[in-house]
Amino acid sequence: MSVKNFENKHWKESNQEVVFRHKTALEMISRGKVLDVGSGDGLFMEMLKQKDIFSKGVDFSEEGVKKCKEKNLTVSLCDFSTERLPFSDNEFDYVVALDVLEHLYFPEILLKDMMRVSGIYIIIGVPNFSSLPARAQMFFGDVPENNNPKRGHIFWFNYKILQKMLKNNNLQQIDMVCNTFWEDKIIFGRLMKSLVKIFPSLFALSFVIKIKK
């Protein structure tokens, strides 16, 4: 099954729920024009709209684009795994890709094009494939949840790979927020939030990073 067919099947059968990456990315945006790359069913664009922030979306899934248009959201169909984004240089203040890059064989190509259409900021969110829970699952002979084929993840990010990608493209990280396990627990929550700041490669479940060109 191709990546495009996988995503069409996913958006035909599923809808997004508001989770850590959406709430965190929204807090990183104050005003301006936003492009949501991999907009899916348009959930993040709806959240931006509620904040009175202008946005456009782009996705390579016909099913996702269809759902966006049913919500009267402005969205373009583009296979950004192989094509340039259909927008002008520096057209947007923010270009956002939440849980998108790990679904591509060559995510750095898309990242470069996001840099082109962004005038100032890029926000990306990716899972951490080397988290402590993932390592524990591998130790006991299980396939980590994020590595399961049903997730459609084909490029495995961790903190080291992510930082190397930013360095290779001369991008300046100005903010990073990570979620972690047990952070909602009364006893362990404060400890885990401290540990994830010190050792993100081990304790982060995912990363949301705000980048400046």
SEMAR-642202 format. One record per residue: residue number from 0; residue in three letters; x, y, z of N, C-alpha, C in turn. Coordinates in Angstrom, 1 decimal. Layout:
<rs>
(NUM, 'Ala', (X, Y, Z), (X, Y, Z), (X, Y, Z))
...
</rs>
This chain:
<rs>
(0, 'Met', (0.8, -1.2, 0.0), (0.0, 0.0, 0.0), (0.9, 1.2, 0.0))
(1, 'Ser', (0.6, 2.2, -0.9), (1.4, 3.4, -0.9), (1.0, 4.3, 0.3))
(2, 'Val', (1.9, 5.3, 0.5), (1.7, 6.3, 1.6), (0.3, 7.0, 1.4))
(3, 'Lys', (0.1, 7.4, 0.1), (-1.1, 8.1, -0.2), (-2.4, 7.3, 0.1))
(4, 'Asn', (-2.3, 6.0, -0.4), (-3.5, 5.1, -0.1), (-3.7, 4.9, 1.3))
(5, 'Phe', (-2.6, 4.7, 2.1), (-2.7, 4.5, 3.5), (-3.4, 5.7, 4.2))
(6, 'Glu', (-3.0, 7.0, 3.8), (-3.6, 8.1, 4.4), (-5.1, 8.3, 4.0))
(7, 'Asn', (-5.4, 7.9, 2.7), (-6.8, 8.0, 2.3), (-7.7, 7.1, 3.1))
(8, 'Lys', (-7.1, 5.9, 3.3), (-7.9, 4.9, 4.1), (-8.0, 5.4, 5.6))
(9, 'His', (-7.0, 6.0, 6.1), (-7.0, 6.5, 7.5), (-8.1, 7.6, 7.6))
(10, 'Trp', (-8.1, 8.6, 6.7), (-9.0, 9.7, 6.9), (-10.4, 9.3, 6.5))
(11, 'Lys', (-10.6, 8.3, 5.7), (-11.9, 7.8, 5.4), (-12.6, 7.2, 6.6))
(12, 'Glu', (-11.7, 6.5, 7.5), (-12.2, 5.8, 8.6), (-12.1, 6.5, 9.9))
(13, 'Ser', (-11.3, 7.5, 10.0), (-11.0, 8.1, 11.3), (-11.1, 9.6, 11.3))
(14, 'Asn', (-11.2, 10.2, 12.5), (-11.2, 11.6, 12.8), (-10.2, 11.9, 13.9))
(15, 'Gln', (-9.6, 13.1, 13.8), (-8.6, 13.5, 14.8), (-9.3, 13.9, 16.1))
(16, 'Glu', (-8.6, 13.8, 17.2), (-9.0, 14.3, 18.5), (-7.9, 15.3, 19.0))
(17, 'Val', (-8.3, 16.3, 19.8), (-7.4, 17.2, 20.2), (-6.4, 16.6, 21.3))
(18, 'Val', (-5.1, 16.6, 20.9), (-4.1, 16.0, 21.8), (-3.0, 17.0, 22.1))
(19, 'Phe', (-2.0, 16.5, 22.7), (-0.8, 17.3, 23.1), (-0.3, 18.2, 22.0))
(20, 'Arg', (0.0, 17.6, 20.8), (0.6, 18.3, 19.7), (-0.2, 19.5, 19.2))
(21, 'His', (-1.6, 19.3, 19.2), (-2.4, 20.4, 18.7), (-2.4, 21.6, 19.8))
(22, 'Lys', (-2.6, 21.2, 21.0), (-2.7, 22.3, 22.1), (-1.4, 23.0, 22.2))
(23, 'Thr', (-0.3, 22.3, 22.1), (1.0, 22.9, 22.2), (1.4, 23.8, 21.1))
(24, 'Ala', (1.1, 23.4, 19.9), (1.4, 24.2, 18.7), (0.5, 25.4, 18.7))
(25, 'Leu', (-0.7, 25.3, 19.1), (-1.6, 26.5, 19.1), (-1.1, 27.5, 20.1))
(26, 'Glu', (-0.5, 27.1, 21.2), (0.0, 28.1, 22.2), (1.3, 28.8, 21.6))
(27, 'Met', (1.9, 28.2, 20.6), (3.1, 28.8, 20.0), (2.8, 29.8, 18.9))
(28, 'Ile', (1.5, 29.9, 18.6), (1.1, 30.9, 17.5), (0.3, 32.0, 18.1))
(29, 'Ser', (0.7, 33.2, 17.8), (0.0, 34.4, 18.4), (-0.9, 35.0, 17.3))
(30, 'Arg', (-0.4, 35.3, 16.2), (-1.1, 35.9, 15.1), (-0.4, 35.7, 13.8))
(31, 'Gly', (-1.0, 36.1, 12.7), (-0.4, 36.0, 11.4), (-1.0, 34.9, 10.5))
(32, 'Lys', (-0.5, 34.6, 9.4), (-1.0, 33.6, 8.4), (-0.3, 32.3, 8.7))
(33, 'Val', (-1.1, 31.2, 8.7), (-0.6, 29.9, 9.0), (-0.9, 28.9, 7.9))
(34, 'Leu', (0.1, 28.1, 7.6), (-0.2, 27.0, 6.6), (-0.1, 25.7, 7.5))
(35, 'Asp', (-1.1, 24.9, 7.4), (-1.1, 23.6, 8.1), (-0.8, 22.5, 7.1))
(36, 'Val', (0.4, 22.0, 7.1), (0.9, 21.0, 6.2), (0.5, 19.6, 6.7))
(37, 'Gly', (-0.3, 18.8, 5.9), (-0.8, 17.6, 6.4), (-2.0, 17.9, 7.3))
(38, 'Ser', (-2.9, 18.7, 6.7), (-4.1, 19.2, 7.5), (-5.1, 18.1, 7.9))
(39, 'Gly', (-5.0, 17.0, 7.2), (-5.9, 15.9, 7.5), (-7.4, 16.3, 7.5))
(40, 'Asp', (-8.1, 16.1, 8.5), (-9.6, 16.4, 8.5), (-9.8, 17.9, 8.9))
(41, 'Gly', (-8.7, 18.7, 9.1), (-8.9, 20.1, 9.4), (-9.0, 20.5, 10.9))
(42, 'Leu', (-8.8, 19.5, 11.8), (-9.0, 19.8, 13.2), (-8.1, 21.0, 13.7))
(43, 'Phe', (-6.8, 21.1, 13.3), (-6.0, 22.2, 13.8), (-6.4, 23.5, 13.1))
(44, 'Met', (-6.8, 23.5, 11.9), (-7.3, 24.7, 11.3), (-8.6, 25.2, 12.0))
(45, 'Glu', (-9.4, 24.3, 12.4), (-10.6, 24.7, 13.2), (-10.2, 25.4, 14.5))
(46, 'Met', (-9.2, 24.8, 15.1), (-8.7, 25.4, 16.4), (-8.1, 26.8, 16.1))
(47, 'Leu', (-7.4, 27.0, 15.0), (-6.9, 28.3, 14.7), (-8.0, 29.3, 14.4))
(48, 'Lys', (-9.0, 28.8, 13.7), (-10.2, 29.7, 13.4), (-10.8, 30.2, 14.7))
(49, 'Gln', (-10.9, 29.3, 15.7), (-11.5, 29.7, 17.0), (-10.7, 30.8, 17.6))
(50, 'Lys', (-9.4, 30.9, 17.3), (-8.5, 31.8, 17.9), (-8.4, 33.1, 16.9))
(51, 'Asp', (-9.3, 33.1, 15.9), (-9.3, 34.2, 14.9), (-7.9, 34.3, 14.2))
(52, 'Ile', (-7.3, 33.2, 13.9), (-6.1, 33.2, 13.1), (-6.3, 32.6, 11.8))
(53, 'Phe', (-5.9, 33.3, 10.7), (-6.1, 32.9, 9.4), (-5.2, 31.7, 9.0))
(54, 'Ser', (-5.8, 30.7, 8.3), (-5.0, 29.5, 8.0), (-5.5, 29.0, 6.6))
(55, 'Lys', (-4.5, 28.3, 6.0), (-4.8, 27.4, 4.9), (-4.2, 26.1, 5.2))
(56, 'Gly', (-4.8, 25.0, 4.5), (-4.3, 23.7, 4.7), (-3.8, 23.1, 3.4))
(57, 'Val', (-3.0, 22.0, 3.5), (-2.6, 21.3, 2.3), (-2.4, 19.8, 2.7))
(58, 'Asp', (-2.9, 18.9, 1.9), (-2.8, 17.5, 2.2), (-2.7, 16.7, 0.9))
(59, 'Phe', (-2.1, 15.5, 1.0), (-2.1, 14.7, -0.2), (-3.2, 13.6, -0.2))
(60, 'Ser', (-4.0, 13.6, 0.8), (-5.1, 12.7, 0.9), (-6.4, 13.3, 0.4))
(61, 'Glu', (-7.0, 12.8, -0.6), (-8.3, 13.3, -1.1), (-9.4, 13.2, -0.1))
(62, 'Glu', (-9.3, 12.1, 0.7), (-10.3, 12.0, 1.8), (-10.2, 13.1, 2.8))
(63, 'Gly', (-8.9, 13.4, 3.2), (-8.7, 14.5, 4.1), (-9.2, 15.8, 3.6))
(64, 'Val', (-8.8, 16.1, 2.4), (-9.2, 17.4, 1.7), (-10.7, 17.5, 1.6))
(65, 'Lys', (-11.4, 16.4, 1.3), (-12.8, 16.3, 1.3), (-13.5, 16.7, 2.6))
(66, 'Lys', (-12.9, 16.2, 3.7), (-13.5, 16.5, 5.0), (-13.2, 18.0, 5.4))
(67, 'Cys', (-12.1, 18.5, 5.0), (-11.8, 19.9, 5.2), (-12.8, 20.8, 4.5))
(68, 'Lys', (-13.1, 20.5, 3.2), (-14.0, 21.3, 2.4), (-15.4, 21.2, 2.9))
(69, 'Glu', (-15.8, 20.1, 3.5), (-17.1, 20.0, 4.1), (-17.2, 20.9, 5.3))
(70, 'Lys', (-16.1, 21.3, 5.9), (-16.1, 22.2, 7.0), (-15.9, 23.6, 6.6))
(71, 'Asn', (-15.9, 23.9, 5.3), (-15.7, 25.2, 4.7), (-14.3, 25.7, 5.0))
(72, 'Leu', (-13.3, 24.9, 5.1), (-11.9, 25.3, 5.3), (-11.2, 25.4, 4.0))
(73, 'Thr', (-10.2, 26.3, 3.9), (-9.5, 26.5, 2.7), (-8.3, 25.5, 2.6))
(74, 'Val', (-8.3, 24.6, 1.7), (-7.3, 23.6, 1.6), (-7.0, 23.2, 0.2))
(75, 'Ser', (-5.7, 22.8, 0.0), (-5.3, 22.4, -1.4), (-4.9, 21.0, -1.3))
(76, 'Leu', (-5.1, 20.3, -2.5), (-4.6, 18.9, -2.6), (-3.2, 18.9, -3.3))
(77, 'Cys', (-2.2, 18.4, -2.6), (-0.9, 18.3, -3.2), (-0.1, 17.2, -2.6))
(78, 'Asp', (0.5, 16.4, -3.4), (1.3, 15.3, -2.9), (2.7, 15.8, -2.6))
(79, 'Phe', (2.8, 16.4, -1.4), (4.0, 17.1, -1.0), (5.2, 16.1, -0.6))
(80, 'Ser', (4.9, 14.8, -0.8), (6.0, 13.8, -0.7), (6.9, 13.8, -1.9))
(81, 'Thr', (6.3, 14.3, -3.0), (7.0, 14.4, -4.3), (7.0, 15.7, -5.0))
(82, 'Glu', (6.0, 16.6, -4.6), (5.8, 17.9, -5.3), (6.1, 19.1, -4.3))
(83, 'Arg', (6.4, 20.2, -4.9), (6.6, 21.4, -4.1), (5.2, 21.9, -3.6))
(84, 'Leu', (5.2, 22.5, -2.4), (4.0, 23.1, -1.9), (3.5, 24.2, -2.9))
(85, 'Pro', (2.2, 24.2, -3.1), (1.7, 25.2, -4.1), (1.5, 26.6, -3.6))
(86, 'Phe', (2.5, 27.1, -3.0), (2.5, 28.5, -2.4), (3.7, 29.2, -2.7))
(87, 'Ser', (3.7, 30.5, -2.6), (4.8, 31.4, -2.9), (5.8, 31.4, -1.8))
(88, 'Asp', (7.0, 31.9, -2.1), (8.1, 32.0, -1.1), (7.6, 33.0, 0.0))
(89, 'Asn', (7.9, 32.7, 1.2), (7.6, 33.6, 2.3), (6.1, 34.0, 2.5))
(90, 'Glu', (5.2, 33.1, 2.0), (3.8, 33.5, 1.9), (3.1, 33.5, 3.3))
(91, 'Phe', (3.7, 32.7, 4.2), (3.0, 32.5, 5.5), (4.0, 32.9, 6.7))
(92, 'Asp', (3.4, 33.3, 7.8), (4.2, 33.6, 9.0), (4.6, 32.4, 9.7))
(93, 'Tyr', (3.7, 31.4, 9.7), (4.0, 30.1, 10.3), (3.6, 29.0, 9.3))
(94, 'Val', (4.5, 28.0, 9.3), (4.2, 26.7, 8.5), (4.3, 25.6, 9.5))
(95, 'Val', (3.2, 24.9, 9.7), (3.1, 23.9, 10.7), (2.9, 22.5, 10.1))
(96, 'Ala', (3.6, 21.5, 10.7), (3.4, 20.1, 10.3), (3.5, 19.2, 11.6))
(97, 'Leu', (2.3, 18.8, 12.0), (2.1, 18.0, 13.2), (1.9, 16.5, 12.9))
(98, 'Asp', (2.9, 15.7, 13.3), (2.8, 14.3, 13.1), (2.7, 14.0, 11.6))
(99, 'Val', (3.5, 14.7, 10.8), (3.5, 14.5, 9.3), (4.8, 14.0, 8.8))
(100, 'Leu', (6.0, 14.5, 9.3), (7.3, 14.2, 8.8), (7.6, 12.7, 8.9))
(101, 'Glu', (7.1, 12.1, 10.0), (7.5, 10.7, 10.2), (6.7, 9.7, 9.2))
(102, 'His', (5.8, 10.3, 8.4), (5.0, 9.5, 7.5), (5.6, 9.6, 6.1))
(103, 'Leu', (6.8, 10.2, 6.0), (7.4, 10.4, 4.7), (8.8, 9.7, 4.6))
(104, 'Tyr', (9.1, 9.2, 3.4), (10.4, 8.5, 3.3), (11.6, 9.6, 3.4))
(105, 'Phe', (11.3, 10.8, 2.9), (12.4, 11.8, 2.8), (11.8, 13.1, 3.4))
(106, 'Pro', (11.7, 13.1, 4.8), (11.0, 14.3, 5.4), (11.8, 15.6, 5.2))
(107, 'Glu', (13.1, 15.5, 5.1), (13.9, 16.7, 5.0), (13.6, 17.5, 3.7))
(108, 'Ile', (13.1, 16.8, 2.7), (12.7, 17.5, 1.4), (11.5, 18.4, 1.7))
(109, 'Leu', (10.6, 17.9, 2.4), (9.4, 18.7, 2.8), (9.8, 19.8, 3.7))
(110, 'Leu', (10.7, 19.5, 4.7), (11.1, 20.6, 5.6), (11.7, 21.8, 4.9))
(111, 'Lys', (12.6, 21.5, 3.9), (13.2, 22.5, 3.1), (12.1, 23.4, 2.4))
(112, 'Asp', (11.1, 22.7, 1.9), (10.0, 23.5, 1.2), (9.2, 24.3, 2.1))
(113, 'Met', (9.0, 23.7, 3.3), (8.3, 24.5, 4.4), (9.1, 25.8, 4.7))
(114, 'Met', (10.4, 25.7, 4.7), (11.3, 26.8, 4.9), (11.0, 27.9, 3.8))
(115, 'Arg', (10.9, 27.4, 2.6), (10.7, 28.3, 1.5), (9.4, 29.1, 1.6))
(116, 'Val', (8.3, 28.5, 2.0), (7.0, 29.2, 2.0), (6.8, 29.9, 3.4))
(117, 'Ser', (7.6, 29.7, 4.4), (7.5, 30.3, 5.6), (8.3, 31.6, 5.6))
(118, 'Gly', (7.7, 32.7, 6.1), (8.4, 34.0, 6.2), (9.2, 34.1, 7.5))
(119, 'Ile', (8.7, 33.4, 8.6), (9.4, 33.5, 9.9), (9.6, 32.2, 10.6))
(120, 'Tyr', (8.4, 31.5, 10.9), (8.5, 30.4, 11.8), (8.0, 29.1, 11.2))
(121, 'Ile', (8.5, 28.0, 11.7), (8.1, 26.6, 11.4), (7.8, 25.9, 12.7))
(122, 'Ile', (6.7, 25.2, 12.8), (6.4, 24.4, 13.9), (6.3, 22.9, 13.5))
(123, 'Ile', (7.0, 22.0, 14.1), (6.9, 20.6, 13.7), (6.7, 19.8, 15.0))
(124, 'Gly', (5.9, 18.7, 14.8), (5.6, 17.8, 15.9), (5.9, 16.4, 15.4))
(125, 'Val', (6.7, 15.7, 16.1), (7.0, 14.3, 15.8), (7.1, 13.4, 17.0))
(126, 'Pro', (6.8, 12.1, 16.9), (6.9, 11.2, 18.0), (8.4, 10.9, 18.3))
(127, 'Asn', (8.7, 10.5, 19.5), (10.1, 10.0, 19.9), (10.1, 8.5, 19.8))
(128, 'Phe', (10.8, 8.0, 18.8), (10.8, 6.6, 18.6), (11.8, 5.9, 19.5))
(129, 'Ser', (12.6, 6.6, 20.3), (13.6, 6.1, 21.2), (13.3, 6.4, 22.7))
(130, 'Ser', (12.0, 6.6, 23.0), (11.6, 6.9, 24.4), (11.9, 5.7, 25.3))
(131, 'Leu', (11.9, 5.9, 26.6), (12.1, 4.9, 27.5), (11.0, 3.7, 27.4))
(132, 'Pro', (9.8, 4.1, 27.3), (8.8, 3.0, 27.1), (9.1, 2.2, 25.8))
(133, 'Ala', (9.5, 2.8, 24.7), (9.8, 2.1, 23.5), (11.0, 1.1, 23.7))
(134, 'Arg', (12.0, 1.6, 24.4), (13.2, 0.8, 24.7), (12.8, -0.4, 25.6))
(135, 'Ala', (11.9, -0.2, 26.5), (11.5, -1.2, 27.4), (10.7, -2.3, 26.6))
(136, 'Gln', (9.8, -1.8, 25.7), (9.0, -2.8, 24.9), (10.0, -3.6, 24.1))
(137, 'Met', (11.0, -3.0, 23.5), (11.9, -3.8, 22.7), (12.7, -4.8, 23.5))
(138, 'Phe', (13.1, -4.4, 24.8), (13.8, -5.2, 25.7), (13.0, -6.5, 25.9))
(139, 'Phe', (11.7, -6.4, 26.0), (10.9, -7.6, 26.3), (10.4, -8.3, 25.0))
(140, 'Gly', (11.0, -7.9, 23.9), (10.7, -8.5, 22.6), (9.4, -8.1, 21.9))
(141, 'Asp', (8.9, -6.9, 22.3), (7.7, -6.4, 21.7), (8.0, -5.3, 20.7))
(142, 'Val', (7.1, -5.1, 19.7), (7.3, -3.9, 18.8), (6.7, -2.7, 19.5))
(143, 'Pro', (7.5, -1.6, 19.6), (7.0, -0.4, 20.2), (5.8, 0.1, 19.5))
(144, 'Glu', (4.9, 0.8, 20.2), (3.6, 1.2, 19.6), (3.8, 2.1, 18.4))
(145, 'Asn', (4.7, 3.1, 18.5), (5.0, 4.0, 17.3), (5.6, 3.3, 16.1))
(146, 'Asn', (6.2, 2.1, 16.3), (6.9, 1.4, 15.3), (6.0, 0.4, 14.6))
(147, 'Asn', (4.8, 0.3, 15.1), (3.8, -0.7, 14.6), (3.4, -0.2, 13.2))
(148, 'Pro', (3.4, -1.1, 12.2), (3.0, -0.7, 10.8), (1.6, -0.1, 10.7))
(149, 'Lys', (0.7, -0.4, 11.6), (-0.6, 0.2, 11.4), (-0.6, 1.7, 11.7))
(150, 'Arg', (0.5, 2.2, 12.2), (0.6, 3.7, 12.5), (1.0, 4.4, 11.2))
(151, 'Gly', (1.6, 3.7, 10.2), (2.0, 4.4, 9.0), (3.3, 5.2, 9.1))
(152, 'His', (4.1, 4.9, 10.2), (5.3, 5.7, 10.4), (6.4, 5.0, 9.6))
(153, 'Ile', (7.1, 5.7, 8.8), (8.2, 5.1, 7.9), (9.5, 5.8, 8.1))
(154, 'Phe', (9.5, 6.9, 8.8), (10.8, 7.6, 9.2), (10.8, 7.7, 10.7))
(155, 'Trp', (11.8, 7.2, 11.4), (11.7, 7.1, 12.9), (12.6, 8.2, 13.4))
(156, 'Phe', (12.0, 9.2, 14.1), (12.6, 10.3, 14.7), (13.0, 10.0, 16.1))
(157, 'Asn', (14.1, 10.6, 16.6), (14.4, 10.8, 18.0), (15.0, 12.1, 18.2))
(158, 'Tyr', (15.4, 12.5, 19.4), (16.0, 13.8, 19.7), (17.2, 14.1, 18.9))
(159, 'Lys', (18.1, 13.1, 18.8), (19.4, 13.3, 18.1), (19.2, 13.5, 16.6))
(160, 'Ile', (18.3, 12.7, 16.0), (18.0, 12.9, 14.5), (17.3, 14.2, 14.3))
(161, 'Leu', (16.4, 14.6, 15.1), (15.7, 15.8, 14.9), (16.7, 17.0, 15.0))
(162, 'Gln', (17.5, 17.0, 16.0), (18.5, 18.1, 16.2), (19.5, 18.2, 15.0))
(163, 'Lys', (19.9, 17.1, 14.5), (20.8, 17.0, 13.4), (20.1, 17.6, 12.1))
(164, 'Met', (18.8, 17.3, 11.9), (18.1, 17.8, 10.8), (18.0, 19.3, 10.9))
(165, 'Leu', (17.8, 19.9, 12.0), (17.7, 21.3, 12.2), (19.1, 22.0, 11.9))
(166, 'Lys', (20.1, 21.4, 12.4), (21.5, 21.9, 12.2), (21.9, 21.9, 10.8))
(167, 'Asn', (21.5, 20.8, 10.1), (21.9, 20.7, 8.7), (21.2, 21.7, 7.8))
(168, 'Asn', (20.1, 22.2, 8.3), (19.3, 23.2, 7.5), (19.4, 24.6, 8.1))
(169, 'Asn', (20.4, 24.8, 9.0), (20.6, 26.1, 9.6), (19.4, 26.7, 10.2))
(170, 'Leu', (18.6, 25.9, 10.9), (17.4, 26.4, 11.6), (17.6, 26.6, 13.1))
(171, 'Gln', (17.0, 27.6, 13.6), (17.2, 28.0, 15.0), (16.0, 27.6, 15.8))
(172, 'Gln', (16.3, 26.6, 16.7), (15.2, 26.2, 17.6), (15.0, 27.3, 18.7))
(173, 'Ile', (13.8, 27.8, 18.8), (13.5, 28.8, 19.8), (12.6, 28.3, 20.9))
(174, 'Asp', (12.0, 27.2, 20.7), (11.2, 26.6, 21.8), (11.0, 25.1, 21.5))
(175, 'Met', (10.9, 24.3, 22.6), (10.6, 22.9, 22.4), (9.8, 22.5, 23.6))
(176, 'Val', (8.7, 21.8, 23.4), (7.9, 21.3, 24.5), (7.7, 19.8, 24.2))
(177, 'Cys', (7.9, 19.0, 25.3), (7.7, 17.6, 25.2), (6.7, 17.1, 26.1))
(178, 'Asn', (6.0, 16.1, 25.7), (5.1, 15.4, 26.7), (5.8, 14.1, 27.2))
(179, 'Thr', (5.4, 13.6, 28.3), (6.1, 12.4, 28.8), (5.0, 11.5, 29.5))
(180, 'Phe', (5.5, 10.4, 29.9), (4.5, 9.4, 30.5), (4.4, 9.7, 32.0))
(181, 'Trp', (3.3, 9.4, 32.6), (2.9, 9.5, 34.0), (2.9, 11.0, 34.4))
(182, 'Glu', (2.9, 11.9, 33.4), (2.9, 13.4, 33.8), (1.6, 13.8, 34.5))
(183, 'Asp', (0.5, 13.0, 34.3), (-0.8, 13.4, 34.9), (-0.9, 12.8, 36.3))
(184, 'Lys', (0.1, 12.0, 36.8), (0.0, 11.4, 38.1), (0.5, 12.4, 39.2))
(185, 'Ile', (-0.2, 12.3, 40.3), (0.0, 13.3, 41.4), (1.4, 13.1, 41.9))
(186, 'Ile', (1.9, 11.9, 42.1), (3.2, 11.6, 42.7), (4.3, 11.8, 41.7))
(187, 'Phe', (4.2, 11.2, 40.6), (5.3, 11.1, 39.6), (5.3, 12.3, 38.6))
(188, 'Gly', (4.2, 13.0, 38.5), (4.0, 14.0, 37.5), (5.1, 15.1, 37.5))
(189, 'Arg', (5.4, 15.7, 38.6), (6.4, 16.8, 38.7), (7.8, 16.2, 38.4))
(190, 'Leu', (8.1, 15.0, 38.9), (9.4, 14.4, 38.6), (9.5, 14.2, 37.1))
(191, 'Met', (8.5, 13.6, 36.5), (8.6, 13.3, 35.0), (8.8, 14.6, 34.2))
(192, 'Lys', (8.1, 15.6, 34.6), (8.2, 16.9, 33.8), (9.6, 17.5, 34.0))
(193, 'Ser', (10.2, 17.2, 35.1), (11.6, 17.7, 35.3), (12.6, 16.9, 34.5))
(194, 'Leu', (12.4, 15.5, 34.5), (13.3, 14.6, 33.8), (13.2, 14.8, 32.3))
(195, 'Val', (12.1, 15.1, 31.8), (11.9, 15.2, 30.3), (12.7, 16.5, 29.8))
(196, 'Lys', (12.8, 17.5, 30.7), (13.5, 18.7, 30.3), (15.0, 18.4, 30.3))
(197, 'Ile', (15.5, 17.6, 31.1), (16.9, 17.3, 31.2), (17.3, 16.2, 30.2))
(198, 'Phe', (16.5, 15.2, 30.1), (16.8, 14.0, 29.2), (15.7, 13.8, 28.2))
(199, 'Pro', (15.5, 14.7, 27.3), (14.4, 14.6, 26.3), (14.5, 13.3, 25.4))
(200, 'Ser', (15.7, 12.9, 25.1), (15.9, 11.7, 24.3), (15.3, 10.5, 24.9))
(201, 'Leu', (15.3, 10.5, 26.2), (14.8, 9.3, 26.9), (13.4, 9.4, 27.5))
(202, 'Phe', (13.0, 10.5, 28.0), (11.7, 10.6, 28.6), (10.6, 11.3, 27.8))
(203, 'Ala', (11.0, 11.9, 26.7), (9.9, 12.5, 25.8), (9.2, 11.4, 25.1))
(204, 'Leu', (7.9, 11.6, 25.0), (7.1, 10.7, 24.1), (7.0, 11.3, 22.7))
(205, 'Ser', (7.0, 12.7, 22.7), (6.9, 13.4, 21.4), (7.5, 14.8, 21.6))
(206, 'Phe', (7.9, 15.4, 20.5), (8.4, 16.7, 20.5), (7.6, 17.7, 19.7))
(207, 'Val', (7.3, 18.9, 20.2), (6.8, 20.0, 19.4), (7.8, 21.1, 19.4))
(208, 'Ile', (8.3, 21.5, 18.3), (9.4, 22.4, 18.2), (9.0, 23.6, 17.4))
(209, 'Lys', (9.3, 24.8, 17.9), (9.1, 26.1, 17.2), (10.5, 26.5, 16.7))
(210, 'Ile', (10.6, 26.8, 15.4), (11.8, 27.0, 14.7), (11.8, 28.4, 14.0))
(211, 'Lys', (12.9, 29.1, 14.0), (13.0, 30.3, 13.3), (14.0, 30.2, 12.1))
(212, 'Lys', (13.6, 30.7, 11.0), (14.5, 30.6, 9.8), (15.8, 31.4, 10.1))
</rs>
